[in-house]
Amino acid sequence: MPIGRFPETAAVEFRVLVPAGVEGTIDWIAEAGEIGSGEPVARVGGTELTLVQTWPVRRPRPVAERRRGARPLTTGQRAIDLFYPVAEGSSAAVPGGFGTGKTVLLQQIAKWCDADVIVYVGCGERGNEMADVLDELSSLQDPRTGGALLDRTVLIANTSNMPVLAREASIYTGATVAEFYRDMGYRSVVIADSTSRWAEALREVASRTGELPAEEGYPAGLASALAAFYERSSRARTLGGADGSVTILGAISPPGGDMSEPVSAHTRRFVRCTWTLDTDLAYARHYPAVSWTGSSSRDAEPVGAWQARHGDPDWAVRRERALRLLADADRLESIAELVGAGSLPEPERLVLRTAKILREGVLQQSSLSANDARCDPTKQVALLDLVLGIHDRCARLLDRGVALATIEQIDLSPVTRARDETPPDGAAQVRNLLGELLARLGGLE
């Protein structure tokens, strides 16, 4: 249990912990008042404690027990929360070529996820990018507290002109800071942008120390180093009896977009989720450019079970239906390119139409829109139900002999506009829209 508390920022309360390895009775605690970070605040078992704790960053901080179960980390990004969710205390990688939007996606998660503390590690980033992050987090309002988002964010800036050894240590520093807040009982998230530049620092250090190179010049211990880093993600009961978590999200910048290069290949082995960013989607201005064919989530099943226990038993079925529609549309589009979409049967043309609405009305999300930058989980579900509900009614009309051309005369453009025309928590408005559109389609029966 903490032996003292004080407000660190408007959003985070600093909890004074007894360091690991120190035990005994509390002999003395400082009175309430202003105390410097290096001044003693308590004496436990004859050891004086200060607000500062020293810890080797490459060694994980101890916990009493790792927790089982999966509570989803809500990011506010529909492509992730609905299709490739990540659980608290889990890990995810964001591989993508140059210009696919890795930094923008991770910054959106840093702004809108429901973690208590964000540790943003700019590993080898350009200085102006880190300055932009600092400025934006200072000006944006935290939807939970009403204060600045910067109040619950720790920035570790390692710009590209800093020493290579600092870059090599930066992600370990981020993990240790996140573990420190986890030990206070907070849910913390580490965002490492990017682990590819960290791996390049490993390669440079290894070459200078004479270590034998392995694949593409990386040190032979690259896989072990990646595993040790992502293994520090956890949901745990701390030594003080509190529950906390560390979730690790790492960006990967493969040279030339080659997803088979060592950093990408090894990382996929150790993380629970992979959010692959597609170059074609990015160039088509589809944000976020999360590929529904190259992404995966091993947390989807436990998150689906959690959703079922908390009032949404259809979560997994809804997700599976949407992914199947996208996969069927990809298959049909390749056929349509050969024979023409008009040659396909009407049910298959309906699948193509629904998949287009699904991509534009659910998967796409504007980081510049006040209504769409963040999406509440209830609105996410309502938008997906909107698309699937319209598809089911249209399929029923086709079964009853109504021509697809007749169905297409109904204006369904409000479906794709709903994400931007309703507020972040506008689930009720989306459900009302579903009722209105179903009534219009019902007039065709």
C-alpha positions as CSV (number, residue, x, y, z in Angstrom):
1,M,0.0,0.0,0.0
2,P,1.2,3.6,-0.6
3,I,2.6,5.3,2.4
4,G,1.8,8.7,1.0
5,R,0.0,10.5,-1.8
6,F,0.1,13.9,-3.5
7,P,-1.2,15.3,-6.8
8,E,1.4,14.9,-9.5
9,T,-0.8,16.5,-12.1
10,A,-4.5,17.2,-12.4
11,A,-5.1,13.7,-13.7
12,V,-2.5,11.6,-11.9
13,E,-2.0,11.1,-8.1
14,F,1.5,10.2,-7.2
15,R,1.6,7.3,-4.7
16,V,4.7,7.0,-2.6
17,L,5.7,3.3,-2.6
18,V,8.1,1.3,-0.5
19,P,10.8,0.1,-2.9
20,A,11.2,-3.6,-3.6
21,G,13.5,-5.3,-1.1
22,V,12.8,-2.8,1.7
23,E,10.6,-4.2,4.5
24,G,10.0,-3.6,8.2
25,T,7.9,-1.3,10.4
26,I,7.3,2.3,9.5
27,D,9.4,4.3,12.0
28,W,8.6,7.8,10.7
29,I,6.5,9.6,8.1
30,A,7.0,13.2,7.1
31,E,4.2,15.6,7.9
32,A,2.1,17.0,5.1
33,G,3.7,19.9,3.3
34,E,6.1,20.8,0.5
35,I,9.0,18.3,0.2
36,G,11.7,18.1,-2.4
37,S,12.2,15.0,-4.5
38,G,15.4,14.0,-2.8
39,E,14.3,14.7,0.8
40,P,13.3,11.8,3.1
41,V,9.6,11.3,3.4
42,A,9.5,8.1,5.5
43,R,11.7,5.6,7.4
44,V,10.9,1.9,7.0
45,G,13.0,-0.7,8.8
46,G,15.7,1.8,9.3
47,T,15.9,2.8,5.6
48,E,15.1,6.3,4.6
49,L,12.8,6.7,1.6
50,T,12.5,9.6,-0.8
51,L,10.2,10.3,-3.7
52,V,12.8,9.0,-6.1
53,Q,13.4,5.3,-6.8
54,T,16.4,4.0,-8.6
55,W,16.0,0.9,-10.9
56,P,18.0,-0.6,-13.7
57,V,15.9,-0.1,-16.8
58,R,16.7,-3.4,-18.5
59,R,15.4,-5.4,-15.5
60,P,11.6,-5.8,-15.1
61,R,10.2,-4.5,-11.8
62,P,8.8,-7.4,-9.7
63,V,5.1,-8.2,-9.1
64,A,3.3,-10.5,-6.7
65,E,1.2,-12.2,-9.4
66,R,0.3,-12.0,-13.1
67,R,-3.4,-11.8,-13.6
68,R,-5.4,-13.9,-16.0
69,G,-8.4,-12.7,-18.0
70,A,-8.7,-10.0,-20.6
71,R,-10.2,-6.6,-20.3
72,P,-10.1,-4.7,-23.6
73,L,-8.0,-1.6,-23.9
74,T,-10.4,0.9,-25.6
75,T,-8.4,3.0,-28.1
76,G,-11.3,5.0,-29.6
77,Q,-10.3,3.7,-33.1
78,R,-13.0,1.5,-34.6
79,A,-10.7,-0.6,-36.9
80,I,-8.8,-1.7,-33.7
81,D,-11.5,-1.9,-31.1
82,L,-14.1,-3.8,-33.3
83,F,-11.8,-6.0,-35.4
84,Y,-8.3,-6.4,-33.9
85,P,-8.7,-5.6,-30.1
86,V,-5.9,-5.5,-27.7
87,A,-6.3,-6.4,-24.0
88,E,-5.0,-4.5,-21.1
89,G,-1.5,-5.8,-20.2
90,S,-1.1,-7.2,-23.7
91,S,1.2,-6.1,-26.6
92,A,0.7,-5.0,-30.2
93,A,2.9,-4.2,-33.2
94,V,2.1,-1.6,-35.9
95,P,4.2,-2.5,-39.0
96,G,3.9,-0.3,-42.0
97,G,5.9,1.3,-44.8
98,F,6.8,4.9,-45.1
99,G,3.8,7.2,-45.2
100,T,1.2,4.7,-44.1
101,G,0.4,6.6,-40.9
102,K,2.0,4.7,-38.0
103,T,2.9,7.8,-36.0
104,V,-0.6,9.3,-36.6
105,L,-2.3,6.1,-35.4
106,L,-0.2,5.7,-32.3
107,Q,-0.7,9.4,-31.5
108,Q,-4.5,8.9,-31.8
109,I,-4.2,6.0,-29.4
110,A,-2.1,8.0,-27.0
111,K,-4.8,10.8,-27.0
112,W,-7.9,8.7,-26.7
113,C,-7.3,5.3,-25.1
114,D,-8.7,4.7,-21.7
115,A,-5.4,4.1,-19.9
116,D,-4.5,6.1,-16.8
117,V,-1.0,6.9,-17.9
118,I,0.6,7.1,-21.4
119,V,4.4,6.7,-21.8
120,Y,5.2,7.9,-25.3
121,V,8.8,7.0,-26.4
122,G,10.0,8.8,-29.5
123,C,12.8,6.5,-30.4
124,G,14.9,8.1,-33.2
125,E,12.1,10.5,-34.1
126,R,12.7,13.8,-35.8
127,G,12.8,16.7,-33.3
128,N,9.9,18.6,-35.0
129,E,7.6,15.5,-34.6
130,M,8.2,15.3,-30.9
131,A,7.6,19.0,-30.6
132,D,4.3,18.6,-32.4
133,V,3.3,15.8,-30.1
134,L,4.1,17.9,-27.0
135,D,2.2,20.9,-28.4
136,E,-0.9,18.9,-29.4
137,L,-1.1,17.0,-26.1
138,S,-0.9,20.3,-24.2
139,S,-3.8,21.8,-26.2
140,L,-6.1,18.8,-26.4
141,Q,-8.7,18.2,-23.7
142,D,-8.8,14.9,-21.8
143,P,-12.4,13.6,-22.2
144,R,-12.2,11.9,-18.8
145,T,-10.9,14.8,-16.7
146,G,-11.5,17.9,-18.7
147,G,-7.8,18.9,-18.3
148,A,-5.0,18.7,-20.8
149,L,-4.1,15.3,-22.2
150,L,-0.5,16.0,-21.3
151,D,-1.4,15.7,-17.6
152,R,-1.5,11.9,-17.9
153,T,1.3,11.5,-20.5
154,V,5.1,11.0,-20.0
155,L,7.2,11.8,-23.0
156,I,10.6,10.2,-23.5
157,A,12.2,12.1,-26.3
158,N,15.1,10.4,-28.1
159,T,15.5,12.4,-31.3
160,S,17.6,11.2,-34.2
161,N,20.5,13.4,-33.4
162,M,21.0,12.0,-29.9
163,P,23.7,9.4,-29.1
164,V,23.0,5.9,-30.3
165,L,23.3,4.5,-26.8
166,A,20.5,6.7,-25.6
167,R,18.3,5.3,-28.4
168,E,19.1,1.8,-27.4
169,A,18.1,2.5,-23.8
170,S,15.0,4.6,-24.6
171,I,12.4,1.8,-24.9
172,Y,13.7,0.1,-21.7
173,T,13.3,3.5,-19.9
174,G,9.7,3.7,-21.2
175,A,8.9,0.2,-20.0
176,T,10.4,0.9,-16.5
177,V,8.4,4.2,-16.1
178,A,5.2,2.4,-17.1
179,E,6.0,-0.4,-14.6
180,F,6.5,2.3,-11.9
181,Y,3.0,3.6,-12.5
182,R,1.6,0.1,-12.7
183,D,3.0,-0.5,-9.2
184,M,1.0,2.5,-8.0
185,G,-2.1,0.7,-9.3
186,Y,-2.5,2.5,-12.7
187,R,-3.2,1.1,-16.1
188,S,-0.3,2.3,-18.2
189,V,0.5,2.1,-21.9
190,V,3.9,2.3,-23.5
191,I,4.0,3.6,-27.1
192,A,7.4,3.0,-28.8
193,D,7.8,4.8,-32.1
194,S,9.7,3.1,-33.5
195,T,11.3,-0.2,-32.5
196,S,13.0,-0.4,-36.0
197,R,15.2,2.6,-35.1
198,W,15.9,1.0,-31.7
199,A,17.0,-2.2,-33.5
200,E,19.2,-0.2,-35.8
201,A,20.8,1.2,-32.6
202,L,21.4,-2.4,-31.4
203,R,23.0,-3.2,-34.7
204,E,25.3,-0.1,-34.5
205,V,26.3,-0.9,-31.0
206,A,27.0,-4.5,-31.8
207,S,29.2,-3.5,-34.8
208,R,31.2,-1.2,-32.6
209,T,31.7,-3.8,-29.9
210,G,32.8,-6.5,-32.4
211,E,29.8,-8.8,-31.9
212,L,29.3,-11.2,-34.8
213,P,26.5,-10.1,-37.1
214,A,23.5,-12.3,-37.9
215,E,20.7,-11.7,-40.5
216,E,21.0,-8.4,-42.2
217,G,23.7,-7.3,-39.8
218,Y,21.5,-7.3,-36.7
219,P,23.0,-8.9,-33.6
220,A,22.3,-12.6,-33.0
221,G,20.4,-11.6,-29.8
222,L,17.8,-9.4,-31.6
223,A,15.0,-11.9,-31.2
224,S,15.8,-12.3,-27.5
225,A,15.9,-8.6,-27.0
226,L,12.5,-8.1,-28.7
227,A,11.0,-10.9,-26.6
228,A,12.4,-9.5,-23.4
229,F,10.9,-6.1,-24.2
230,Y,7.4,-7.2,-25.1
231,E,7.4,-9.7,-22.3
232,R,7.3,-6.7,-19.9
233,S,3.7,-6.2,-20.8
234,S,1.5,-7.5,-18.1
235,R,-1.6,-7.2,-16.0
236,A,-0.6,-7.9,-12.4
237,R,-1.2,-7.7,-8.7
238,T,1.6,-5.6,-7.4
239,L,3.7,-6.1,-4.3
240,G,1.5,-3.6,-2.5
241,G,-1.7,-5.5,-3.4
242,A,-3.0,-3.2,-6.1
243,D,-4.0,-4.2,-9.6
244,G,-2.2,-2.5,-12.5
245,S,-1.1,-3.2,-16.1
246,V,1.4,-2.3,-18.7
247,T,0.4,-2.5,-22.3
248,I,3.1,-2.2,-25.0
249,L,2.5,-0.9,-28.5
250,G,5.4,-0.7,-30.9
251,A,5.7,0.7,-34.4
252,I,7.8,-1.0,-37.0
253,S,9.3,0.8,-40.0
254,P,10.5,-2.0,-42.3
255,P,13.0,-0.8,-45.0
256,G,11.2,-0.6,-48.3
257,G,8.0,-1.9,-46.7
258,D,9.5,-5.5,-46.6
259,M,7.5,-7.3,-43.9
260,S,9.8,-10.3,-44.0
261,E,12.8,-8.4,-42.6
262,P,14.1,-9.5,-39.2
263,V,12.5,-6.9,-36.9
264,S,9.1,-7.4,-38.4
265,A,9.3,-11.2,-38.5
266,H,10.6,-11.6,-35.0
267,T,8.2,-9.1,-33.5
268,R,5.2,-10.9,-34.9
269,R,6.3,-14.0,-33.0
270,F,6.1,-12.2,-29.6
271,V,3.2,-9.8,-29.7
272,R,-0.5,-10.6,-29.3
273,C,-1.8,-8.3,-31.9
274,T,-0.5,-7.1,-35.3
275,W,-2.0,-4.0,-36.9
276,T,-0.5,-4.0,-40.4
277,L,-0.8,-0.8,-42.3
278,D,-1.4,-1.2,-46.0
279,T,0.4,1.2,-48.5
280,D,-2.5,1.0,-51.1
281,L,-5.0,1.9,-48.4
282,A,-2.9,4.8,-47.2
283,Y,-2.4,6.2,-50.8
284,A,-6.2,5.9,-51.3
285,R,-6.6,8.2,-48.2
286,H,-8.2,5.4,-46.1
287,Y,-7.3,6.3,-42.5
288,P,-6.3,4.4,-40.5
289,A,-4.8,2.1,-43.2
290,V,-5.2,-1.0,-41.1
291,S,-5.3,-4.0,-43.4
292,W,-8.1,-6.5,-42.8
293,T,-6.1,-9.2,-44.6
294,G,-2.7,-8.7,-43.0
295,S,-3.8,-7.8,-39.4
296,S,-4.5,-10.2,-36.6
297,S,-5.4,-10.3,-32.9
298,R,-4.9,-13.3,-30.5
299,D,-6.8,-11.2,-27.9
300,A,-10.0,-11.2,-29.9
301,E,-11.3,-14.5,-28.4
302,P,-10.7,-13.5,-24.7
303,V,-12.0,-10.0,-25.4
304,G,-15.1,-11.5,-27.0
305,A,-15.7,-13.5,-23.8
306,W,-15.2,-10.4,-21.7
307,Q,-17.8,-8.6,-23.8
308,A,-20.2,-11.4,-23.4
309,R,-19.9,-11.3,-19.7
310,H,-20.5,-7.5,-19.7
311,G,-23.7,-7.4,-21.7
312,D,-22.8,-7.9,-25.3
313,P,-23.0,-11.6,-26.1
314,D,-23.1,-10.9,-29.9
315,W,-19.7,-9.1,-30.0
316,A,-17.8,-12.0,-31.4
317,V,-20.5,-12.9,-33.9
318,R,-20.8,-9.3,-35.2
319,R,-17.0,-9.1,-35.6
320,E,-16.9,-12.5,-37.5
321,R,-19.7,-11.4,-39.8
322,A,-18.0,-8.1,-40.7
323,L,-14.6,-9.8,-41.4
324,R,-16.3,-12.4,-43.5
325,L,-18.0,-9.7,-45.6
326,L,-14.7,-8.0,-46.2
327,A,-13.0,-11.2,-47.2
328,D,-15.9,-12.1,-49.5
329,A,-15.7,-8.7,-51.1
330,D,-12.0,-9.0,-51.7
331,R,-12.6,-12.3,-53.5
332,L,-15.5,-11.0,-55.6
333,E,-13.6,-7.8,-56.5
334,S,-10.8,-9.9,-58.1
335,I,-13.5,-11.7,-60.1
336,A,-15.3,-8.5,-61.0
337,E,-12.1,-7.1,-62.5
338,L,-12.1,-10.0,-65.0
339,V,-15.8,-10.3,-65.9
340,G,-17.3,-7.0,-64.7
341,A,-19.3,-6.3,-61.6
342,G,-22.5,-6.3,-63.7
343,S,-22.0,-10.0,-64.5
344,L,-22.1,-11.1,-60.9
345,P,-25.4,-12.4,-59.3
346,E,-27.3,-9.8,-57.3
347,P,-26.5,-11.2,-53.9
348,E,-22.8,-11.0,-54.6
349,R,-23.1,-7.4,-55.9
350,L,-24.9,-6.6,-52.6
351,V,-21.9,-8.0,-50.8
352,L,-19.6,-5.7,-52.8
353,R,-21.9,-2.7,-52.0
354,T,-22.1,-3.5,-48.3
355,A,-18.3,-4.0,-48.0
356,K,-17.8,-0.5,-49.5
357,I,-20.2,1.0,-47.0
358,L,-18.4,-1.0,-44.2
359,R,-15.0,0.4,-45.2
360,E,-16.2,4.0,-45.6
361,G,-18.7,4.1,-42.7
362,V,-17.0,2.0,-40.1
363,L,-13.3,1.3,-40.8
364,Q,-12.4,4.8,-42.0
365,Q,-12.0,7.4,-39.3
366,S,-10.9,11.0,-39.5
367,S,-8.3,12.2,-37.0
368,L,-9.1,15.8,-37.9
369,S,-12.9,15.6,-37.1
370,A,-14.1,16.6,-33.7
371,N,-16.9,14.0,-34.0
372,D,-14.8,11.2,-35.5
373,A,-11.3,11.4,-34.0
374,R,-12.5,9.4,-31.0
375,C,-15.4,6.9,-31.1
376,D,-17.1,5.6,-27.9
377,P,-17.5,1.8,-27.8
378,T,-21.3,2.1,-27.8
379,K,-21.2,4.2,-31.0
380,Q,-18.7,1.7,-32.6
381,V,-21.2,-1.1,-32.0
382,A,-24.1,1.0,-33.2
383,L,-22.3,1.9,-36.5
384,L,-21.5,-1.8,-37.2
385,D,-25.0,-2.8,-36.4
386,L,-26.2,-0.1,-38.8
387,V,-24.3,-1.6,-41.7
388,L,-25.1,-5.2,-40.9
389,G,-28.8,-4.4,-40.3
390,I,-29.1,-2.6,-43.7
391,H,-27.3,-5.6,-45.4
392,D,-29.7,-8.1,-43.8
393,R,-32.8,-6.1,-44.8
394,C,-31.5,-5.8,-48.4
395,A,-30.7,-9.5,-48.6
396,R,-34.2,-10.3,-47.4
397,L,-35.6,-8.0,-50.1
398,L,-33.6,-9.8,-52.8
399,D,-34.9,-13.2,-51.5
400,R,-38.4,-11.8,-51.9
401,G,-37.8,-10.9,-55.6
402,V,-37.1,-7.2,-55.3
403,A,-34.4,-6.2,-57.8
404,L,-31.1,-4.8,-56.6
405,A,-31.6,-1.8,-58.9
406,T,-34.8,-1.0,-57.0
407,I,-33.1,-1.3,-53.7
408,E,-30.2,1.0,-54.9
409,Q,-32.8,3.8,-55.5
410,I,-33.0,4.2,-51.7
411,D,-30.5,6.8,-50.5
412,L,-28.1,5.0,-48.1
413,S,-25.5,7.8,-48.0
414,P,-26.5,8.7,-44.4
415,V,-24.9,5.4,-43.4
416,T,-21.4,6.5,-44.4
417,R,-22.0,10.0,-43.1
418,A,-23.2,8.9,-39.7
419,R,-19.7,8.4,-38.3
420,D,-19.0,12.1,-38.8
421,E,-22.4,13.6,-38.3
422,T,-23.0,12.1,-34.8
423,P,-21.0,12.9,-31.7
424,P,-18.4,10.5,-30.3
425,D,-21.0,9.1,-27.9
426,G,-23.9,9.3,-30.4
427,A,-25.0,5.7,-30.3
428,A,-28.7,6.7,-29.9
429,Q,-28.6,8.8,-33.0
430,V,-27.1,6.0,-35.0
431,R,-29.8,3.6,-33.8
432,N,-32.5,6.1,-34.7
433,L,-31.0,6.3,-38.2
434,L,-31.1,2.5,-38.5
435,G,-34.8,2.6,-37.7
436,E,-35.5,5.3,-40.3
437,L,-33.6,3.5,-43.1
438,L,-35.1,0.1,-42.3
439,A,-38.6,1.8,-42.5
440,R,-37.7,3.1,-46.0
441,L,-36.5,-0.2,-47.2
442,G,-39.6,-1.8,-45.7
443,G,-41.7,0.2,-48.1
444,L,-40.2,-1.9,-51.0
445,E,-41.7,-5.2,-49.6
